[in-house]
């Protein structure tokens, strides 16, 4: 594998920024497809551990992008990927932000919201399933994922508790 | 707006510290903490304003919470406010996650650390699935929206199609159905009155 240049990473993530309908969590299948499957820059197992590290730290989910940049090109890679992933969408949000309230009763805005919501849900669900698959193919992995999903769906507690319990159980050899 | 006089207009520094605290308290995503900080604790926004901005953050592409901090920062302090809010949100978590990743590099051979991470990754995958389930429960479910949801899912998970192509096909179709359903509702409402 040839590692990508920082410039290439920047443009890849600029494009991904504008494709992130449903937020950073919805782009995991595309990230995996580009970084792991097409180019082989990191392995599937590394992808899963990088995601796990972002969940063990506080902060927005977009940090997975920073860690991929760090893995591929060090600190500069982390900064470039983060800025690429947040930049174009932030500029768009800055421009649209002032108009948004004015169109709160417009049919167009409602149509766009309604049309994109199901796509978002499909992509986010896809991200979850992809992450299960990259983590491992064992009944323990499926059990952890099922418990995480059920606990977070039925309880409003901070998910940190479930993640900490999973780290403890995993470290003790339950996976 | 029940009590507009109770709303507070933050300075750049307050935008930074407010979003700093939000970023640092959110594990597994920070959106739920953003509402508490913006509406309950600091009173920068009313509940309704928050909901409006949330729909903006979720409809536009890009990380949802970053979109929201850009717009909230801009509303109070222009582009400088946006920069303060986003850097408050991102800088400390970015430093922490890079520190953790470097630490992990030193312990990558440790079976215990790797097993712990597998446990975290599997649970985090479950959290994402729960997020999509919560969103699906809130959505108006009808034949076309469920079909589009399943198509998006199958396209990226089973067929492994590039996201750009998937969006270029599904987004216009979804918006067309959305448009149709909005008009349909309006027509029915007009007939009733």
Boltz contact constraints between the chains, C-beta under 6 A:
constraints:
  - contact:
      token1: [A, 17]
      token2: [B, 62]
      max_distance: 6.0
  - contact:
      token1: [A, 18]
      token2: [B, 61]
      max_distance: 6.0
  - contact:
      token1: [A, 19]
      token2: [B, 163]
      max_distance: 6.0
  - contact:
      token1: [A, 19]
      token2: [B, 164]
      max_distance: 6.0
  - contact:
      token1: [A, 20]
      token2: [B, 61]
      max_distance: 6.0
  - contact:
      token1: [A, 20]
      token2: [B, 62]
      max_distance: 6.0
  - contact:
      token1: [A, 21]
      token2: [B, 61]
      max_distance: 6.0
  - contact:
      token1: [A, 23]
      token2: [B, 63]
      max_distance: 6.0
  - contact:
      token1: [A, 23]
      token2: [B, 64]
      max_distance: 6.0
  - contact:
      token1: [A, 24]
      token2: [B, 63]
      max_distance: 6.0
  - contact:
      token1: [A, 25]
      token2: [B, 128]
      max_distance: 6.0
  - contact:
      token1: [A, 29]
      token2: [B, 156]
      max_distance: 6.0
  - contact:
      token1: [A, 30]
      token2: [B, 163]
      max_distance: 6.0
  - contact:
      token1: [A, 33]
      token2: [B, 160]
      max_distance: 6.0
  - contact:
      token1: [A, 48]
      token2: [B, 121]
      max_distance: 6.0
  - contact:
      token1: [A, 49]
      token2: [B, 117]
      max_distance: 6.0
  - contact:
      token1: [A, 51]
      token2: [B, 121]
      max_distance: 6.0
  - contact:
      token1: [A, 52]
      token2: [B, 117]
      max_distance: 6.0
  - contact:
      token1: [A, 52]
      token2: [B, 120]
      max_distance: 6.0
  - contact:
      token1: [A, 52]
      token2: [B, 121]
      max_distance: 6.0
  - contact:
      token1: [A, 53]
      token2: [B, 100]
      max_distance: 6.0
  - contact:
      token1: [A, 53]
      token2: [B, 101]
      max_distance: 6.0
  - contact:
      token1: [A, 53]
      token2: [B, 104]
      max_distance: 6.0
  - contact:
      token1: [A, 54]
      token2: [B, 97]
      max_distance: 6.0
  - contact:
      token1: [A, 55]
      token2: [B, 28]
      max_distance: 6.0
  - contact:
      token1: [A, 55]
      token2: [B, 120]
      max_distance: 6.0
  - contact:
      token1: [A, 55]
      token2: [B, 124]
      max_distance: 6.0
  - contact:
      token1: [A, 56]
      token2: [B, 120]
      max_distance: 6.0
  - contact:
      token1: [A, 57]
      token2: [B, 96]
      max_distance: 6.0
  - contact:
      token1: [A, 57]
      token2: [B, 97]
      max_distance: 6.0
  - contact:
      token1: [A, 57]
      token2: [B, 100]
      max_distance: 6.0
  - contact:
      token1: [A, 58]
      token2: [B, 24]
      max_distance: 6.0
  - contact:
      token1: [A, 58]
      token2: [B, 26]
      max_distance: 6.0
  - contact:
      token1: [A, 58]
      token2: [B, 27]
      max_distance: 6.0
  - contact:
      token1: [A, 58]
      token2: [B, 93]
      max_distance: 6.0
  - contact:
      token1: [A, 59]
      token2: [B, 23]
      max_distance: 6.0
  - contact:
      token1: [A, 59]
      token2: [B, 93]
      max_distance: 6.0
  - contact:
      token1: [A, 60]
      token2: [B, 30]
      max_distance: 6.0
  - contact:
      token1: [A, 60]
      token2: [B, 63]
      max_distance: 6.0
  - contact:
      token1: [A, 60]
      token2: [B, 65]
      max_distance: 6.0
  - contact:
      token1: [A, 61]
      token2: [B, 29]
      max_distance: 6.0
  - contact:
      token1: [A, 62]
      token2: [B, 63]
      max_distance: 6.0
  - contact:
      token1: [A, 63]
      token2: [B, 97]
      max_distance: 6.0
  - contact:
      token1: [A, 66]
      token2: [B, 94]
      max_distance: 6.0
  - contact:
      token1: [A, 67]
      token2: [B, 101]
      max_distance: 6.0
  - contact:
      token1: [A, 70]
      token2: [B, 98]
      max_distance: 6.0
  - contact:
      token1: [A, 70]
      token2: [B, 101]
      max_distance: 6.0
  - contact:
      token1: [A, 86]
      token2: [B, 66]
      max_distance: 6.0
  - contact:
      token1: [A, 89]
      token2: [B, 61]
      max_distance: 6.0
  - contact:
      token1: [A, 89]
      token2: [B, 62]
      max_distance: 6.0
  - contact:
      token1: [A, 90]
      token2: [B, 70]
      max_distance: 6.0
  - contact:
      token1: [A, 92]
      token2: [B, 60]
      max_distance: 6.0
  - contact:
      token1: [A, 93]
      token2: [B, 60]
      max_distance: 6.0
  - contact:
      token1: [A, 93]
      token2: [B, 67]
      max_distance: 6.0
  - contact:
      token1: [A, 93]
      token2: [B, 70]
      max_distance: 6.0
  - contact:
      token1: [A, 93]
      token2: [B, 71]
      max_distance: 6.0
  - contact:
      token1: [A, 94]
      token2: [B, 70]
      max_distance: 6.0
  - contact:
      token1: [A, 94]
      token2: [B, 74]
      max_distance: 6.0
  - contact:
      token1: [A, 97]
      token2: [B, 71]
      max_distance: 6.0
  - contact:
      token1: [A, 97]
      token2: [B, 74]
      max_distance: 6.0
  - contact:
      token1: [A, 100]
      token2: [B, 56]
      max_distance: 6.0
  - contact:
      token1: [A, 107]
      token2: [B, 182]
      max_distance: 6.0
  - contact:
      token1: [A, 110]
      token2: [B, 182]
      max_distance: 6.0
  - contact:
      token1: [A, 111]
      token2: [B, 175]
      max_distance: 6.0
  - contact:
      token1: [A, 111]
      token2: [B, 178]
      max_distance: 6.0
  - contact:
      token1: [A, 111]
      token2: [B, 179]
      max_distance: 6.0
  - contact:
      token1: [A, 111]
      token2: [B, 182]
      max_distance: 6.0
  - contact:
      token1: [A, 112]
      token2: [B, 175]
      max_distance: 6.0
  - contact:
      token1: [A, 113]
      token2: [B, 59]
      max_distance: 6.0
  - contact:
      token1: [A, 114]
      token2: [B, 178]
      max_distance: 6.0
  - contact:
      token1: [A, 115]
      token2: [B, 174]
      max_distance: 6.0
  - contact:
      token1: [A, 115]
      token2: [B, 175]
      max_distance: 6.0
  - contact:
      token1: [A, 115]
      token2: [B, 178]
      max_distance: 6.0
  - contact:
      token1: [A, 116]
      token2: [B, 59]
      max_distance: 6.0
  - contact:
      token1: [A, 117]
      token2: [B, 139]
      max_distance: 6.0
  - contact:
      token1: [A, 118]
      token2: [B, 145]
      max_distance: 6.0
  - contact:
      token1: [A, 118]
      token2: [B, 148]
      max_distance: 6.0
  - contact:
      token1: [A, 118]
      token2: [B, 149]
      max_distance: 6.0
  - contact:
      token1: [A, 119]
      token2: [B, 152]
      max_distance: 6.0
  - contact:
      token1: [A, 119]
      token2: [B, 170]
      max_distance: 6.0
  - contact:
      token1: [A, 119]
      token2: [B, 174]
      max_distance: 6.0
  - contact:
      token1: [A, 121]
      token2: [B, 132]
      max_distance: 6.0
  - contact:
      token1: [A, 121]
      token2: [B, 135]
      max_distance: 6.0
  - contact:
      token1: [A, 121]
      token2: [B, 136]
      max_distance: 6.0
  - contact:
      token1: [A, 121]
      token2: [B, 149]
      max_distance: 6.0
  - contact:
      token1: [A, 122]
      token2: [B, 149]
      max_distance: 6.0
  - contact:
      token1: [A, 122]
      token2: [B, 152]
      max_distance: 6.0
  - contact:
      token1: [A, 122]
      token2: [B, 153]
      max_distance: 6.0
  - contact:
      token1: [A, 123]
      token2: [B, 152]
      max_distance: 6.0
  - contact:
      token1: [A, 124]
      token2: [B, 131]
      max_distance: 6.0
  - contact:
      token1: [A, 124]
      token2: [B, 132]
      max_distance: 6.0
  - contact:
      token1: [A, 125]
      token2: [B, 132]
      max_distance: 6.0
  - contact:
      token1: [A, 125]
      token2: [B, 153]
      max_distance: 6.0
  - contact:
      token1: [A, 126]
      token2: [B, 153]
      max_distance: 6.0
  - contact:
      token1: [A, 126]
      token2: [B, 156]
      max_distance: 6.0
  - contact:
      token1: [A, 126]
      token2: [B, 157]
      max_distance: 6.0
  - contact:
      token1: [A, 127]
      token2: [B, 128]
      max_distance: 6.0
  - contact:
      token1: [A, 128]
      token2: [B, 125]
      max_distance: 6.0
  - contact:
      token1: [A, 128]
      token2: [B, 128]
      max_distance: 6.0
  - contact:
      token1: [A, 128]
      token2: [B, 129]
      max_distance: 6.0
  - contact:
      token1: [A, 129]
      token2: [B, 157]
      max_distance: 6.0
  - contact:
      token1: [A, 131]
      token2: [B, 125]
      max_distance: 6.0
  - contact:
      token1: [A, 132]
      token2: [B, 125]
      max_distance: 6.0
  - contact:
      token1: [A, 135]
      token2: [B, 118]
      max_distance: 6.0
  - contact:
      token1: [A, 135]
      token2: [B, 121]
      max_distance: 6.0
  - contact:
      token1: [A, 135]
      token2: [B, 122]
      max_distance: 6.0
  - contact:
      token1: [A, 141]
      token2: [B, 122]
      max_distance: 6.0
  - contact:
      token1: [A, 144]
      token2: [B, 119]
      max_distance: 6.0
  - contact:
      token1: [A, 144]
      token2: [B, 122]
      max_distance: 6.0
  - contact:
      token1: [A, 144]
      token2: [B, 123]
      max_distance: 6.0
  - contact:
      token1: [A, 145]
      token2: [B, 122]
      max_distance: 6.0
  - contact:
      token1: [A, 145]
      token2: [B, 125]
      max_distance: 6.0
  - contact:
      token1: [A, 145]
      token2: [B, 126]
      max_distance: 6.0
  - contact:
      token1: [A, 148]
      token2: [B, 123]
      max_distance: 6.0
  - contact:
      token1: [A, 148]
      token2: [B, 126]
      max_distance: 6.0
  - contact:
      token1: [A, 148]
      token2: [B, 127]
      max_distance: 6.0
  - contact:
      token1: [A, 149]
      token2: [B, 126]
      max_distance: 6.0
  - contact:
      token1: [A, 149]
      token2: [B, 129]
      max_distance: 6.0
  - contact:
      token1: [A, 149]
      token2: [B, 130]
      max_distance: 6.0
  - contact:
      token1: [A, 152]
      token2: [B, 127]
      max_distance: 6.0
  - contact:
      token1: [A, 152]
      token2: [B, 130]
      max_distance: 6.0
  - contact:
      token1: [A, 153]
      token2: [B, 130]
      max_distance: 6.0
  - contact:
      token1: [A, 153]
      token2: [B, 133]
      max_distance: 6.0
  - contact:
      token1: [A, 159]
      token2: [B, 27]
      max_distance: 6.0
  - contact:
      token1: [A, 159]
      token2: [B, 28]
      max_distance: 6.0
  - contact:
      token1: [A, 159]
      token2: [B, 127]
      max_distance: 6.0
  - contact:
      token1: [A, 160]
      token2: [B, 27]
      max_distance: 6.0
  - contact:
      token1: [A, 162]
      token2: [B, 123]
      max_distance: 6.0
  - contact:
      token1: [A, 163]
      token2: [B, 120]
      max_distance: 6.0
  - contact:
      token1: [A, 163]
      token2: [B, 123]
      max_distance: 6.0
  - contact:
      token1: [A, 166]
      token2: [B, 119]
      max_distance: 6.0
  - contact:
      token1: [A, 166]
      token2: [B, 120]
      max_distance: 6.0
  - contact:
      token1: [A, 166]
      token2: [B, 123]
      max_distance: 6.0
  - contact:
      token1: [A, 167]
      token2: [B, 116]
      max_distance: 6.0
  - contact:
      token1: [A, 167]
      token2: [B, 119]
      max_distance: 6.0
  - contact:
      token1: [A, 167]
      token2: [B, 120]
      max_distance: 6.0
  - contact:
      token1: [A, 169]
      token2: [B, 119]
      max_distance: 6.0
  - contact:
      token1: [A, 170]
      token2: [B, 115]
      max_distance: 6.0
  - contact:
      token1: [A, 170]
      token2: [B, 116]
      max_distance: 6.0
  - contact:
      token1: [A, 170]
      token2: [B, 118]
      max_distance: 6.0
  - contact:
      token1: [A, 170]
      token2: [B, 119]
      max_distance: 6.0
  - contact:
      token1: [A, 171]
      token2: [B, 112]
      max_distance: 6.0
  - contact:
      token1: [A, 171]
      token2: [B, 115]
      max_distance: 6.0
  - contact:
      token1: [A, 171]
      token2: [B, 116]
      max_distance: 6.0
  - contact:
      token1: [A, 175]
      token2: [B, 115]
      max_distance: 6.0
  - contact:
      token1: [A, 175]
      token2: [B, 118]
      max_distance: 6.0
  - contact:
      token1: [A, 175]
      token2: [B, 119]
      max_distance: 6.0
